[in-house]
Amino acid sequence: MYSSDSGEDRAARFGFIVSRQVGPAVVRNTVRRRLKAVCAEALPTVRAGSDIVIRVLPNGAEAAFADLRAEVTRCLARSAT
């Protein structure tokens, strides 16, 4: 995960990089939708004006929703410090 603080007065933005190595389009879109749901839950805890990019590795296709949530939460907490 990559993050930067733009200093602008706006809501945080999330971007996702899900390459073809993750799987076919159906799998990539499923992973992307799961990440969007996790990020929507975490949005209130993210600093305003932040730009966050999440890159999914190939083994992310097999990750359960709870595992994705835990990993994103851990990374967001680490980037907040």
N, C-alpha and C positions, 0 to 999 in steps of 0.2 A: 504494500500500500504506500502510496506517495501522497503527501499533503503539503499545501502551502496556504499561507494566510495573505489574502489580497488587501486586507484592511478596509475593504469597501463595506458599506452598510447595506447588506443584503443577506438573504438566507444562504446557508452552505449549499454547495453543489457537489454532486457525486458523478463520477464517470467510471465506466467499467470496460476493461480490456479482457475479452474472452476470445482467445485465438481458436483456430481450427483444430489445434492439437487437443483441445478439451473434448471434442467430439463432433458429431454431426449437428446441423442447425437446431434440431429439436432439443438436443441436450444443452447446447450453448444458450439458447433462449430460456430454457428452464432455469439454468444457473443464474442468468441475468435477472430473471423475475424474482427469484429467491433473494438475491442480493438487494434488489430494489426494495423489497419488503423489509429486510433487515435494516437497511439504511433509513427507511421511513420511520421505523421505530426509534432509531438512534438519533434522528435529526435534532430533537430538543437538547441533546447533550453536546452537540458539536458547536464550536465557536462560530459566530456569524462571520460571513465573509470568507470562510474556508473553502478551498477547492481540494477535493479528495478523489484520487484515482485508485481504483482497486483492480489489480491484475490477477486473473484466475489462472492457476497452474493446472496442468492436465489432470492431476488427481482430484481437483475440485469438483469434477463431475460426479464422483461417488460420495461426496460429503453430504451428510444429512443436514437438514435445515438448522437443527440445534447446534451442530458443529460450525456451520457458517456464521450463525449469530454469535457464538462464543469467540470465534476468531476475529470477526469484525469489531466486536466490543473491545477485545484485548488490544487490537491495533489502534483503535480510536483513543483508548485510554493512554496508550504509549505515546501517541503523537500529540496529545493534549499537554504533556509535560514539557 
